[in-house]
């Protein structure tokens, strides 16, 4: 990818953006992560283990969605 020239990229299926799009864009910085330990049901633990390395991100995403919904926050 680093060696790909922009002229080689097919932009035909990417919607164009205008000045308004960028004026309303919001920069989202990564949040600080902390490690926690919690007990979960055995079937949930198996499911998470089967997910492998993706499990931390999946749990964080699920908890963030729940947190946003419970606190009536914008996405």
N, CA, C and O atoms as a Tinker XYZ file with bonds, in Angstrom:
   300  protein
     1  N      0.812000   -1.195000    0.000000    73     2
     2  CA     0.000000    0.000000    0.000000    64     1     3
     3  C      0.859000    1.265000    0.000000    63     2     4     5
     4  O      0.528000    2.238000   -0.677000    81     3
     5  N      1.941000    1.256000    0.743000    73     3     6
     6  CA     2.778000    2.456000    0.810000    64     5     7
     7  C      3.332000    2.831000   -0.551000    63     6     8     9
     8  O      3.550000    4.007000   -0.841000    81     7
     9  N      3.557000    1.824000   -1.385000    73     7    10
    10  CA     4.150000    2.085000   -2.688000    64     9    11
    11  C      3.107000    2.379000   -3.762000    63    10    12    13
    12  O      3.462000    2.664000   -4.906000    81    11
    13  N      1.827000    2.312000   -3.406000    73    11    14
    14  CA     0.762000    2.585000   -4.365000    64    13    15
    15  C      0.630000    4.086000   -4.566000    63    14    16    17
    16  O      0.516000    4.851000   -3.608000    81    15
    17  N      0.648000    4.487000   -5.810000    73    15    18
    18  CA     0.466000    5.892000   -6.156000    64    17    19
    19  C     -1.029000    6.199000   -6.163000    63    18    20    21
    20  O     -1.821000    5.353000   -6.578000    81    19
    21  N     -1.433000    7.378000   -5.717000    73    19    22
    22  CA    -2.853000    7.746000   -5.682000    64    21    23
    23  C     -3.523000    7.591000   -7.042000    63    22    24    25
    24  O     -4.717000    7.299000   -7.111000    81    23
    25  N     -2.783000    7.779000   -8.107000    73    23    26
    26  CA    -3.378000    7.663000   -9.445000    64    25    27
    27  C     -3.784000    6.230000   -9.774000    63    26    28    29
    28  O     -4.543000    6.005000  -10.717000    81    27
    29  N     -3.287000    5.253000   -9.005000    73    27    30
    30  CA    -3.615000    3.848000   -9.225000    64    29    31
    31  C     -4.859000    3.410000   -8.448000    63    30    32    33
    32  O     -5.335000    2.291000   -8.642000    81    31
    33  N     -5.381000    4.247000   -7.595000    73    31    34
    34  CA    -6.526000    3.889000   -6.756000    64    33    35
    35  C     -7.821000    4.142000   -7.507000    63    34    36    37
    36  O     -8.013000    5.203000   -8.101000    81    35
    37  N     -8.719000    3.143000   -7.474000    73    35    38
    38  CA   -10.028000    3.268000   -8.120000    64    37    39
    39  C    -10.988000    3.932000   -7.132000    63    38    40    41
    40  O    -11.381000    3.315000   -6.143000    81    39
    41  N    -11.359000    5.162000   -7.388000    73    39    42
    42  CA   -12.257000    5.922000   -6.517000    64    41    43
    43  C    -13.712000    5.873000   -6.996000    63    42    44    45
    44  O    -14.558000    6.581000   -6.449000    81    43
    45  N    -14.014000    5.065000   -7.991000    73    43    46
    46  CA   -15.338000    5.099000   -8.618000    64    45    47
    47  C    -16.480000    4.729000   -7.669000    63    46    48    49
    48  O    -17.606000    5.187000   -7.868000    81    47
    49  N    -16.219000    3.914000   -6.645000    73    47    50
    50  CA   -17.294000    3.522000   -5.733000    64    49    51
    51  C    -17.229000    4.265000   -4.398000    63    50    52    53
    52  O    -17.905000    3.885000   -3.442000    81    51
    53  N    -16.432000    5.302000   -4.334000    73    51    54
    54  CA   -16.297000    6.092000   -3.115000    64    53    55
    55  C    -17.015000    7.422000   -3.322000    63    54    56    57
    56  O    -16.697000    8.156000   -4.258000    81    55
    57  N    -17.991000    7.743000   -2.451000    73    55    58
    58  CA   -18.696000    9.016000   -2.636000    64    57    59
    59  C    -17.742000   10.202000   -2.470000    63    58    60    61
    60  O    -16.834000   10.180000   -1.640000    81    59
    61  N    -17.970000   11.220000   -3.271000    73    59    62
    62  CA   -17.124000   12.407000   -3.158000    64    61    63
    63  C    -17.525000   13.206000   -1.922000    63    62    64    65
    64  O    -18.654000   13.108000   -1.443000    81    63
    65  N    -16.600000   13.981000   -1.426000    73    63    66
    66  CA   -16.876000   14.834000   -0.272000    64    65    67
    67  C    -16.720000   16.287000   -0.703000    63    66    68    69
    68  O    -15.982000   16.610000   -1.634000    81    67
    69  N    -17.433000   17.142000    0.000000    73    67    70
    70  CA   -17.340000   18.564000   -0.304000    64    69    71
    71  C    -16.888000   19.315000    0.951000    63    70    72    73
    72  O    -16.648000   18.706000    1.994000    81    71
    73  N    -16.778000   20.609000    0.845000    73    71    74
    74  CA   -16.316000   21.437000    1.961000    64    73    75
    75  C    -17.218000   21.271000    3.184000    63    74    76    77
    76  O    -16.726000   21.236000    4.312000    81    75
    77  N    -18.536000   21.169000    2.971000    73    75    78
    78  CA   -19.473000   21.032000    4.090000    64    77    79
    79  C    -19.196000   19.755000    4.881000    63    78    80    81
    80  O    -19.247000   19.753000    6.111000    81    79
    81  N    -18.902000   18.669000    4.160000    73    79    82
    82  CA   -18.589000   17.406000    4.826000    64    81    83
    83  C    -17.438000   17.599000    5.812000    63    82    84    85
    84  O    -17.524000   17.165000    6.960000    81    83
    85  N    -16.375000   18.240000    5.371000    73    83    86
    86  CA   -15.196000   18.407000    6.214000    64    85    87
    87  C    -15.417000   19.438000    7.315000    63    86    88    89
    88  O    -14.790000   19.351000    8.371000    81    87
    89  N    -16.297000   20.413000    7.090000    73    87    90
    90  CA   -16.596000   21.394000    8.139000    64    89    91
    91  C    -17.324000   20.737000    9.302000    63    90    92    93
    92  O    -17.153000   21.138000   10.453000    81    91
    93  N    -18.132000   19.732000    9.004000    73    91    94
    94  CA   -18.912000   19.056000   10.037000    64    93    95
    95  C    -18.230000   17.803000   10.567000    63    94    96    97
    96  O    -18.757000   17.140000   11.461000    81    95
    97  N    -17.064000   17.473000   10.024000    73    95    98
    98  CA   -16.337000   16.279000   10.462000    64    97    99
    99  C    -15.827000   16.475000   11.887000    63    98   100   101
   100  O    -15.492000   17.587000   12.298000    81    99
   101  N    -15.777000   15.390000   12.618000    73    99   102
   102  CA   -15.310000   15.442000   13.998000    64   101   103
   103  C    -14.132000   14.486000   14.152000    63   102   104   105
   104  O    -14.214000   13.322000   13.760000    81   103
   105  N    -13.059000   14.972000   14.710000    73   103   106
   106  CA   -11.893000   14.128000   14.962000    64   105   107
   107  C    -12.153000   13.338000   16.237000    63   106   108   109
   108  O    -12.455000   13.914000   17.283000    81   107
   109  N    -12.036000   12.023000   16.146000    73   107   110
   110  CA   -12.221000   11.161000   17.309000    64   109   111
   111  C    -10.876000   10.567000   17.697000    63   110   112   113
   112  O    -10.276000    9.809000   16.934000    81   111
   113  N    -10.419000   10.909000   18.862000    73   111   114
   114  CA    -9.149000   10.395000   19.350000    64   113   115
   115  C     -9.400000    9.101000   20.119000    63   114   116   117
   116  O    -10.435000    8.964000   20.770000    81   115
   117  N     -8.470000    8.155000   20.052000    73   115   118
   118  CA    -8.649000    6.905000   20.799000    64   117   119
   119  C     -8.758000    7.182000   22.289000    63   118   120   121
   120  O     -8.064000    8.042000   22.831000    81   119
   121  N     -9.633000    6.447000   22.932000    73   119   122
   122  CA    -9.787000    6.591000   24.376000    64   121   123
   123  C     -8.731000    5.740000   25.078000    63   122   124   125
   124  O     -8.291000    4.716000   24.555000    81   123
   125  N     -8.341000    6.173000   26.248000    73   123   126
   126  CA    -7.396000    5.406000   27.050000    64   125   127
   127  C     -8.064000    4.099000   27.466000    63   126   128   129
   128  O     -9.218000    4.094000   27.896000    81   127
   129  N     -7.347000    3.012000   27.339000    73   127   130
   130  CA    -7.863000    1.699000   27.714000    64   129   131
   131  C     -7.281000    1.299000   29.066000    63   130   132   133
   132  O     -6.130000    1.608000   29.375000    81   131
   133  N     -8.079000    0.619000   29.857000    73   131   134
   134  CA    -7.626000    0.055000   31.123000    64   133   135
   135  C     -7.990000   -1.422000   31.139000    63   134   136   137
   136  O     -8.928000   -1.847000   30.465000    81   135
   137  N     -7.256000   -2.183000   31.899000    73   135   138
   138  CA    -7.512000   -3.612000   32.014000    64   137   139
   139  C     -8.418000   -3.858000   33.210000    63   138   140   141
   140  O     -8.191000   -3.331000   34.299000    81   139
   141  N     -9.451000   -4.670000   32.989000    73   139   142
   142  CA   -10.335000   -5.084000   34.080000    64   141   143
   143  C    -10.473000   -6.604000   34.028000    63   142   144   145
   144  O    -10.196000   -7.232000   33.006000    81   143
   145  N    -10.896000   -7.169000   35.121000    73   143   146
   146  CA   -11.174000   -8.601000   35.196000    64   145   147
   147  C    -12.614000   -8.749000   35.650000    63   146   148   149
   148  O    -13.042000   -8.088000   36.596000    81   147
   149  N    -13.371000   -9.622000   34.974000    73   147   150
   150  CA   -14.747000   -9.827000   35.379000    64   149   151
   151  C    -15.143000  -11.278000   35.180000    63   150   152   153
   152  O    -14.560000  -11.990000   34.362000    81   151
   153  N    -16.124000  -11.697000   35.925000    73   151   154
   154  CA   -16.640000  -13.056000   35.814000    64   153   155
   155  C    -17.811000  -13.050000   34.848000    63   154   156   157
   156  O    -18.691000  -12.193000   34.919000    81   155
   157  N    -17.807000  -14.028000   33.938000    73   155   158
   158  CA   -18.891000  -14.175000   32.971000    64   157   159
   159  C    -19.334000  -15.631000   32.958000    63   158   160   161
   160  O    -18.616000  -16.515000   33.425000    81   159
   161  N    -20.515000  -15.867000   32.423000    73   159   162
   162  CA   -21.005000  -17.234000   32.300000    64   161   163
   163  C    -20.072000  -18.050000   31.414000    63   162   164   165
   164  O    -19.401000  -17.512000   30.533000    81   163
   165  N    -20.042000  -19.353000   31.661000    73   163   166
   166  CA   -19.118000  -20.238000   30.954000    64   165   167
   167  C    -19.295000  -20.194000   29.442000    63   166   168   169
   168  O    -18.313000  -20.195000   28.699000    81   167
   169  N    -20.548000  -20.156000   28.982000    73   167   170
   170  CA   -20.767000  -20.131000   27.528000    64   169   171
   171  C    -20.269000  -18.819000   26.912000    63   170   172   173
   172  O    -19.780000  -18.806000   25.782000    81   171
   173  N    -20.396000  -17.733000   27.648000    73   171   174
   174  CA   -19.879000  -16.449000   27.172000    64   173   175
   175  C    -18.353000  -16.495000   27.112000    63   174   176   177
   176  O    -17.754000  -16.006000   26.153000    81   175
   177  N    -17.729000  -17.076000   28.125000    73   175   178
   178  CA   -16.272000  -17.200000   28.143000    64   177   179
   179  C    -15.780000  -18.018000   26.954000    63   178   180   181
   180  O    -14.778000  -17.666000   26.330000    81   179
   181  N    -16.480000  -19.109000   26.637000    73   179   182
   182  CA   -16.105000  -19.933000   25.475000    64   181   183
   183  C    -16.227000  -19.135000   24.189000    63   182   184   185
   184  O    -15.342000  -19.180000   23.334000    81   183
   185  N    -17.333000  -18.399000   24.053000    73   183   186
   186  CA   -17.570000  -17.583000   22.862000    64   185   187
   187  C    -16.460000  -16.546000   22.689000    63   186   188   189
   188  O    -15.948000  -16.353000   21.586000    81   187
   189  N    -16.093000  -15.885000   23.782000    73   187   190
   190  CA   -15.027000  -14.888000   23.720000    64   189   191
   191  C    -13.691000  -15.535000   23.367000    63   190   192   193
   192  O    -12.924000  -14.990000   22.572000    81   191
   193  N    -13.414000  -16.696000   23.958000    73   191   194
   194  CA   -12.168000  -17.399000   23.657000    64   193   195
   195  C    -12.115000  -17.781000   22.184000    63   194   196   197
   196  O    -11.066000  -17.681000   21.547000    81   195
   197  N    -13.251000  -18.220000   21.647000    73   195   198
   198  CA   -13.319000  -18.600000   20.231000    64   197   199
   199  C    -13.090000  -17.402000   19.309000    63   198   200   201
   200  O    -12.636000  -17.567000   18.177000    81   199
   201  N    -13.399000  -16.209000   19.787000    73   199   202
   202  CA   -13.179000  -15.004000   18.984000    64   201   203
   203  C    -11.700000  -14.662000   18.871000    63   202   204   205
   204  O    -11.291000  -13.946000   17.957000    81   203
   205  N    -10.909000  -15.168000   19.791000    73   203   206
   206  CA    -9.475000  -14.900000   19.758000    64   205   207
   207  C     -9.162000  -13.457000   20.090000    63   206   208   209
   208  O     -9.745000  -12.873000   21.004000    81   207
   209  N     -8.230000  -12.885000   19.332000    73   207   210
   210  CA    -7.751000  -11.527000   19.607000    64   209   211
   211  C     -8.825000  -10.460000   19.457000    63   210   212   213
   212  O     -8.681000   -9.361000   19.992000    81   211
   213  N     -9.900000  -10.766000   18.737000    73   211   214
   214  CA   -10.971000   -9.776000   18.521000    64   213   215
   215  C    -11.857000   -9.589000   19.748000    63   214   216   217
   216  O    -12.629000   -8.632000   19.807000    81   215
   217  N    -11.760000  -10.479000   20.721000    73   215   218
   218  CA   -12.714000  -10.463000   21.831000    64   217   219
   219  C    -12.670000   -9.172000   22.643000    63   218   220   221
   220  O    -13.722000   -8.657000   23.022000    81   219
   221  N    -11.490000   -8.639000   22.920000    73   219   222
   222  CA   -11.407000   -7.397000   23.706000    64   221   223
   223  C    -12.137000   -6.257000   23.008000    63   222   224   225
   224  O    -12.898000   -5.521000   23.636000    81   223
   225  N    -11.904000   -6.117000   21.715000    73   223   226
   226  CA   -12.566000   -5.052000   20.953000    64   225   227
   227  C    -14.069000   -5.272000   20.897000    63   226   228   229
   228  O    -14.842000   -4.319000   20.991000    81   227
   229  N    -14.486000   -6.526000   20.744000    73   227   230
   230  CA   -15.916000   -6.830000   20.673000    64   229   231
   231  C    -16.611000   -6.497000   21.986000    63   230   232   233
   232  O    -17.678000   -5.884000   21.985000    81   231
   233  N    -16.014000   -6.896000   23.102000    73   231   234
   234  CA   -16.607000   -6.607000   24.414000    64   233   235
   235  C    -16.656000   -5.099000   24.642000    63   234   236   237
   236  O    -17.664000   -4.579000   25.120000    81   235
   237  N    -15.588000   -4.401000   24.307000    73   235   238
   238  CA   -15.569000   -2.948000   24.475000    64   237   239
   239  C    -16.659000   -2.293000   23.637000    63   238   240   241
   240  O    -17.346000   -1.386000   24.108000    81   239
   241  N    -16.819000   -2.745000   22.407000    73   239   242
   242  CA   -17.840000   -2.183000   21.521000    64   241   243
   243  C    -19.245000   -2.439000   22.063000    63   242   244   245
   244  O    -20.093000   -1.546000   22.045000    81   243
   245  N    -19.488000   -3.654000   22.542000    73   243   246
   246  CA   -20.795000   -3.974000   23.124000    64   245   247
   247  C    -21.077000   -3.115000   24.355000    63   246   248   249
   248  O    -22.170000   -2.569000   24.505000    81   247
   249  N    -20.088000   -3.002000   25.226000    73   247   250
   250  CA   -20.271000   -2.193000   26.431000    64   249   251
   251  C    -20.444000   -0.715000   26.098000    63   250   252   253
   252  O    -21.241000   -0.031000   26.739000    81   251
   253  N    -19.711000   -0.213000   25.106000    73   251   254
   254  CA   -19.854000    1.190000   24.704000    64   253   255
   255  C    -21.261000    1.444000   24.180000    63   254   256   257
   256  O    -21.879000    2.449000   24.531000    81   255
   257  N    -21.780000    0.537000   23.335000    73   255   258
   258  CA   -23.142000    0.689000   22.801000    64   257   259
   259  C    -24.166000    0.698000   23.923000    63   258   260   261
   260  O    -25.087000    1.514000   23.924000    81   259
   261  N    -24.006000   -0.206000   24.872000    73   259   262
   262  CA   -24.923000   -0.269000   26.011000    64   261   263
   263  C    -24.822000    1.011000   26.843000    63   262   264   265
   264  O    -25.840000    1.579000   27.239000    81   263
   265  N    -23.607000    1.459000   27.105000    73   263   266
   266  CA   -23.358000    2.681000   27.874000    64   265   267
   267  C    -24.015000    3.890000   27.216000    63   266   268   269
   268  O    -24.670000    4.687000   27.887000    81   267
   269  N    -23.840000    4.024000   25.916000    73   267   270
   270  CA   -24.433000    5.141000   25.172000    64   269   271
   271  C    -25.952000    5.088000   25.259000    63   270   272   273
   272  O    -26.602000    6.102000   25.512000    81   271
   273  N    -26.513000    3.904000   25.049000    73   271   274
   274  CA   -27.967000    3.749000   25.107000    64   273   275
   275  C    -28.540000    4.030000   26.485000    63   274   276   277
   276  O    -29.568000    4.696000   26.608000    81   275
   277  N    -27.888000    3.530000   27.513000    73   275   278
   278  CA   -28.388000    3.707000   28.877000    64   277   279
   279  C    -28.268000    5.151000   29.355000    63   278   280   281
   280  O    -29.023000    5.583000   30.226000    81   279
   281  N    -27.331000    5.890000   28.792000    73   279   282
   282  CA   -27.108000    7.267000   29.221000    64   281   283
   283  C    -27.631000    8.290000   28.228000    63   282   284   285
   284  O    -27.362000    9.484000   28.359000    81   283
   285  N    -28.380000    7.823000   27.230000    73   283   286
   286  CA   -28.941000    8.702000   26.198000    64   285   287
   287  C    -27.895000    9.641000   25.609000    63   286   288   289
   288  O    -28.139000   10.838000   25.455000    81   287
   289  N    -26.744000    9.095000   25.284000    73   287   290
   290  CA   -25.655000    9.879000   24.713000    64   289   291
   291  C    -25.672000    9.756000   23.192000    63   290   292   293
   292  O    -26.173000    8.766000   22.660000    81   291
   293  N    -25.136000   10.742000   22.492000    73   291   294
   294  CA   -25.005000   10.602000   21.036000    64   293   295
   295  C    -23.922000    9.578000   20.724000    63   294   296   297
   296  O    -22.984000    9.401000   21.502000    81   295
   297  N    -24.051000    8.912000   19.599000    73   295   298
   298  CA   -23.044000    7.911000   19.194000    64   297   299
   299  C    -21.687000    8.529000   19.043000    63   298   300
   300  O    -20.726000    7.835000   18.709000    81   299
